[in-house]
Amino acid sequence: MKSESWLIVQLGAALLVLGALSFFVIPAYEKGAWFVMGAIYGAFNAVIGYKFGRSMPQQASNSAPEQQAK
């Protein structure tokens, strides 16, 4: 498995664990817990975007003459 796949699994597991703990444990520092969850969520989105964004086709930067706006 590639390294970005392992990172996706690990970040997803961290989000799952923290989400499950939020049902049973009230954090002493709620703002800190939200910050950590936001950081993990942001990293998760970045890795997903990197992994699947590479396989997306390039946008048409050199369009055909009939496709250009007039």
mmCIF file of the C-alpha atoms, coordinates in Angstrom:
data_MODEL
# 
_entry.id   MODEL 
# 
loop_
_atom_site.group_PDB 
_atom_site.id 
_atom_site.type_symbol 
_atom_site.label_atom_id 
_atom_site.label_alt_id 
_atom_site.label_comp_id 
_atom_site.label_asym_id 
_atom_site.label_entity_id 
_atom_site.label_seq_id 
_atom_site.pdbx_PDB_ins_code 
_atom_site.Cartn_x 
_atom_site.Cartn_y 
_atom_site.Cartn_z 
_atom_site.occupancy 
_atom_site.B_iso_or_equiv 
_atom_site.pdbx_formal_charge 
_atom_site.auth_seq_id 
_atom_site.auth_comp_id 
_atom_site.auth_asym_id 
_atom_site.auth_atom_id 
_atom_site.pdbx_PDB_model_num 
ATOM 1  C CA . MET A 1 1  ? 0.000   0.000  0.000   1.00 0.00 ? 1  MET A CA 1 
ATOM 2  C CA . LYS A 1 2  ? 1.307   3.444  -0.869  1.00 0.00 ? 2  LYS A CA 1 
ATOM 3  C CA . SER A 1 3  ? 2.255   5.925  1.824   1.00 0.00 ? 3  SER A CA 1 
ATOM 4  C CA . GLU A 1 4  ? -0.618  8.308  1.067   1.00 0.00 ? 4  GLU A CA 1 
ATOM 5  C CA . SER A 1 5  ? -3.044  5.392  1.389   1.00 0.00 ? 5  SER A CA 1 
ATOM 6  C CA . TRP A 1 6  ? -1.650  4.554  4.826   1.00 0.00 ? 6  TRP A CA 1 
ATOM 7  C CA . LEU A 1 7  ? -1.917  8.210  5.799   1.00 0.00 ? 7  LEU A CA 1 
ATOM 8  C CA . ILE A 1 8  ? -5.575  8.260  4.721   1.00 0.00 ? 8  ILE A CA 1 
ATOM 9  C CA . VAL A 1 9  ? -6.260  5.165  6.823   1.00 0.00 ? 9  VAL A CA 1 
ATOM 10 C CA . GLN A 1 10 ? -4.455  6.593  9.853   1.00 0.00 ? 10 GLN A CA 1 
ATOM 11 C CA . LEU A 1 11 ? -6.147  10.005 9.649   1.00 0.00 ? 11 LEU A CA 1 
ATOM 12 C CA . GLY A 1 12 ? -9.528  8.349  9.131   1.00 0.00 ? 12 GLY A CA 1 
ATOM 13 C CA . ALA A 1 13 ? -8.910  6.128  12.166  1.00 0.00 ? 13 ALA A CA 1 
ATOM 14 C CA . ALA A 1 14 ? -7.937  9.165  14.247  1.00 0.00 ? 14 ALA A CA 1 
ATOM 15 C CA . LEU A 1 15 ? -11.134 10.956 13.229  1.00 0.00 ? 15 LEU A CA 1 
ATOM 16 C CA . LEU A 1 16 ? -13.162 7.844  13.994  1.00 0.00 ? 16 LEU A CA 1 
ATOM 17 C CA . VAL A 1 17 ? -11.591 7.408  17.434  1.00 0.00 ? 17 VAL A CA 1 
ATOM 18 C CA . LEU A 1 18 ? -11.975 11.075 18.366  1.00 0.00 ? 18 LEU A CA 1 
ATOM 19 C CA . GLY A 1 19 ? -15.539 11.080 17.057  1.00 0.00 ? 19 GLY A CA 1 
ATOM 20 C CA . ALA A 1 20 ? -16.402 7.971  19.092  1.00 0.00 ? 20 ALA A CA 1 
ATOM 21 C CA . LEU A 1 21 ? -14.774 9.410  22.209  1.00 0.00 ? 21 LEU A CA 1 
ATOM 22 C CA . SER A 1 22 ? -16.809 12.583 21.842  1.00 0.00 ? 22 SER A CA 1 
ATOM 23 C CA . PHE A 1 23 ? -19.948 10.557 22.609  1.00 0.00 ? 23 PHE A CA 1 
ATOM 24 C CA . PHE A 1 24 ? -18.567 9.240  25.910  1.00 0.00 ? 24 PHE A CA 1 
ATOM 25 C CA . VAL A 1 25 ? -16.009 11.775 27.176  1.00 0.00 ? 25 VAL A CA 1 
ATOM 26 C CA . ILE A 1 26 ? -16.388 15.521 27.559  1.00 0.00 ? 26 ILE A CA 1 
ATOM 27 C CA . PRO A 1 27 ? -12.996 17.137 26.913  1.00 0.00 ? 27 PRO A CA 1 
ATOM 28 C CA . ALA A 1 28 ? -11.659 19.505 29.543  1.00 0.00 ? 28 ALA A CA 1 
ATOM 29 C CA . TYR A 1 29 ? -10.442 21.854 26.814  1.00 0.00 ? 29 TYR A CA 1 
ATOM 30 C CA . GLU A 1 30 ? -13.271 21.908 24.304  1.00 0.00 ? 30 GLU A CA 1 
ATOM 31 C CA . LYS A 1 31 ? -11.729 24.550 22.037  1.00 0.00 ? 31 LYS A CA 1 
ATOM 32 C CA . GLY A 1 32 ? -8.481  22.581 21.930  1.00 0.00 ? 32 GLY A CA 1 
ATOM 33 C CA . ALA A 1 33 ? -10.356 19.411 21.017  1.00 0.00 ? 33 ALA A CA 1 
ATOM 34 C CA . TRP A 1 34 ? -12.160 21.245 18.194  1.00 0.00 ? 34 TRP A CA 1 
ATOM 35 C CA . PHE A 1 35 ? -8.820  22.622 16.995  1.00 0.00 ? 35 PHE A CA 1 
ATOM 36 C CA . VAL A 1 36 ? -7.251  19.153 16.916  1.00 0.00 ? 36 VAL A CA 1 
ATOM 37 C CA . MET A 1 37 ? -10.281 17.699 15.110  1.00 0.00 ? 37 MET A CA 1 
ATOM 38 C CA . GLY A 1 38 ? -10.138 20.550 12.595  1.00 0.00 ? 38 GLY A CA 1 
ATOM 39 C CA . ALA A 1 39 ? -6.426  19.991 11.989  1.00 0.00 ? 39 ALA A CA 1 
ATOM 40 C CA . ILE A 1 40 ? -6.905  16.257 11.448  1.00 0.00 ? 40 ILE A CA 1 
ATOM 41 C CA . TYR A 1 41 ? -9.899  16.921 9.192   1.00 0.00 ? 41 TYR A CA 1 
ATOM 42 C CA . GLY A 1 42 ? -7.878  19.447 7.171   1.00 0.00 ? 42 GLY A CA 1 
ATOM 43 C CA . ALA A 1 43 ? -4.981  17.017 6.776   1.00 0.00 ? 43 ALA A CA 1 
ATOM 44 C CA . PHE A 1 44 ? -7.423  14.279 5.766   1.00 0.00 ? 44 PHE A CA 1 
ATOM 45 C CA . ASN A 1 45 ? -8.934  16.534 3.072   1.00 0.00 ? 45 ASN A CA 1 
ATOM 46 C CA . ALA A 1 46 ? -5.487  17.560 1.826   1.00 0.00 ? 46 ALA A CA 1 
ATOM 47 C CA . VAL A 1 47 ? -4.295  13.969 1.483   1.00 0.00 ? 47 VAL A CA 1 
ATOM 48 C CA . ILE A 1 48 ? -7.510  12.876 -0.232  1.00 0.00 ? 48 ILE A CA 1 
ATOM 49 C CA . GLY A 1 49 ? -7.241  15.841 -2.611  1.00 0.00 ? 49 GLY A CA 1 
ATOM 50 C CA . TYR A 1 50 ? -3.602  15.061 -3.348  1.00 0.00 ? 50 TYR A CA 1 
ATOM 51 C CA . LYS A 1 51 ? -4.201  11.362 -3.926  1.00 0.00 ? 51 LYS A CA 1 
ATOM 52 C CA . PHE A 1 52 ? -7.227  11.669 -6.187  1.00 0.00 ? 52 PHE A CA 1 
ATOM 53 C CA . GLY A 1 53 ? -6.367  15.039 -7.710  1.00 0.00 ? 53 GLY A CA 1 
ATOM 54 C CA . ARG A 1 54 ? -3.320  13.585 -9.428  1.00 0.00 ? 54 ARG A CA 1 
ATOM 55 C CA . SER A 1 55 ? -5.431  11.203 -11.514 1.00 0.00 ? 55 SER A CA 1 
ATOM 56 C CA . MET A 1 56 ? -7.856  13.874 -12.679 1.00 0.00 ? 56 MET A CA 1 
ATOM 57 C CA . PRO A 1 57 ? -7.454  15.020 -16.277 1.00 0.00 ? 57 PRO A CA 1 
ATOM 58 C CA . GLN A 1 58 ? -5.956  18.412 -16.915 1.00 0.00 ? 58 GLN A CA 1 
ATOM 59 C CA . GLN A 1 59 ? -8.397  21.217 -17.495 1.00 0.00 ? 59 GLN A CA 1 
ATOM 60 C CA . ALA A 1 60 ? -8.616  22.430 -21.067 1.00 0.00 ? 60 ALA A CA 1 
ATOM 61 C CA . SER A 1 61 ? -6.142  25.280 -21.119 1.00 0.00 ? 61 SER A CA 1 
ATOM 62 C CA . ASN A 1 62 ? -5.569  25.062 -24.865 1.00 0.00 ? 62 ASN A CA 1 
ATOM 63 C CA . SER A 1 63 ? -9.098  24.794 -26.156 1.00 0.00 ? 63 SER A CA 1 
ATOM 64 C CA . ALA A 1 64 ? -9.952  24.308 -29.783 1.00 0.00 ? 64 ALA A CA 1 
ATOM 65 C CA . PRO A 1 65 ? -10.807 27.464 -31.756 1.00 0.00 ? 65 PRO A CA 1 
ATOM 66 C CA . GLU A 1 66 ? -14.514 26.557 -31.936 1.00 0.00 ? 66 GLU A CA 1 
ATOM 67 C CA . GLN A 1 67 ? -14.645 26.277 -28.130 1.00 0.00 ? 67 GLN A CA 1 
ATOM 68 C CA . GLN A 1 68 ? -13.160 29.687 -27.387 1.00 0.00 ? 68 GLN A CA 1 
ATOM 69 C CA . ALA A 1 69 ? -15.432 32.419 -26.086 1.00 0.00 ? 69 ALA A CA 1 
ATOM 70 C CA . LYS A 1 70 ? -16.195 35.182 -28.534 1.00 0.00 ? 70 LYS A CA 1 
# 
